[in-house]
Amino acid sequence: MYQKSVLENGLRIITTSMPQTRSVCIIIFVGTGSRYEREEEAGTSHFIEHLCFKGTQRRATAKEIAEAIEGVGGMLNGGTDKELTVYWCKVARPHFLLALDVLVDMLRNSRFDARDMEKERQVIIEELNMSMDSPPQRVNMLIDEVIWPHQPLGRDVAGSKETVSALNRDTLLGYLACQYVSNNAVLSVAGDIGHEEVVESVASALGDWAQGVPQPWFSAQDSQELPRLLLEHRSTEQAHLCLALRGLSFFHPDRFNLDLLNVILGEGMSSRLFLEIRERRGLAYDIHSFVDHFLDSGAITVYAGVDPKHVDTVIKAILEQISHLRDRVPPVELDKVKELAKGRLILRMEDTRSGAGWAGGQELLTGRIRTVDEVVSIIDAITLEDLERVARELFLTERLNLAIVGPIAGEDRLRSLLQL
């Protein structure tokens, strides 16, 4: 399904053939994000991503950039995460060259106008304010601080008001020149388009993109000997909590076992947490779990929004369900969650954006692209013993982390609940 070429300047080009589609999606991945930033640089990657949409030498305004793509019915966006930054465009197949031209123009020719920078600084501060005013978002930021305290992996990707306010144009341009280099990027395309056509077009547009020596990411400090807890008092109707355990990196051989344990625990309406806490006890509207894998670390996290008076009960119930995962999973449940995991993966790959993201993200982060069929085979091979072993290794009291946003007090009481 995937073909790969590398230009002389080190730019990797990945194509995913999807002849059944009528769209094409281009995603440019850059190897930079919040965990590449020093403390005083926090929010730099995110700020740069915003400014790349504000105007280039050829398209002077954000309006002109947006209209170029929306004028043909396409979609254009970007995103910054802890370990990568992406710029993507999805258009009807005949507009592939236009989409490529716009993305390249944004990456290579953005003006970083001083007036645009000051306006966007305020936009980002409002984005930070919005996150602060949303308890579900806020608690998801706090749990990262609890798991990875005092280090880049635990910081908000967008930085803080203080760091964003202090960033200047020279800092951004210096960071851009260091990180936005050809050998630190992957261009991934999915759709009804041939590999040679993509390579020829990309080579013409980006063959002169300079190489460089990007700064590396900061390693995670993963040591933890006791459970951790962080409370943020808010006068809200609900208490929003995240209960997390340290997990596994992209490269760990057990990562797919942990993914399947997560499906059992809290992914979907047939998961154990959903059935126990929402359906049987009626204690939450939204309760789910998710897994994060990073280059050298990871986590499995449960989120719930609950009545403040039920916080203790819900924490105990979550921990009970996590503890049960260390026991033997019934064979019929294992079969069910395998089919769920495989089915959702296969369905997701029907979209060209998902196809381009699947291949390009793996290439940038791991240097290896597993096909969907490979992952399906890995899932099929997982045994009850594999799940039990991983659960017993990871689901330990000393790996627990809890963050709560809401009208909650009693830190000592809550800490005493953190037992597996």
Buried (B, 14 or more C-beta within 10 A) or exposed (E): BBBBBEBEBBBBBBBBBBEEBEBBBBBBBBBBBBBBBEEEBBBBBBBBBBBBBBBBEEBEBBEEBBEBBEEEEBBBEBBBBBBBBBBBBBBBEEBBEBBBBBBBBBBBEBBBBEEBBEEBBEEBBEBBEEBBEBBBBBBBBBBBBBBBBEBBBBBBBBBBBEBBEBBEEEBBEEBBEBBBBBBBBBBBBBBBBEBEEBBEBBBEBBEEBEEBEBBEBBEBEBEBEEBBBBBBEBEBEBBBBBBBBBBBBBBBEBBBBBBBBBBBBBBBEBBBBBBBBBEEEEBBEEBBBBBBBBBBBBBBBBBBBBBBEBBBBBBEBBBEBBBBBBEEBEEEBBEBBBEBBBEEBEEBBEBBBBBBBBBBBBBBBBEEBBBBEEBBEBBEEBEEEBBBBBBEBBBBEEBBBBBBBBBBEEEEEBBEBBEB
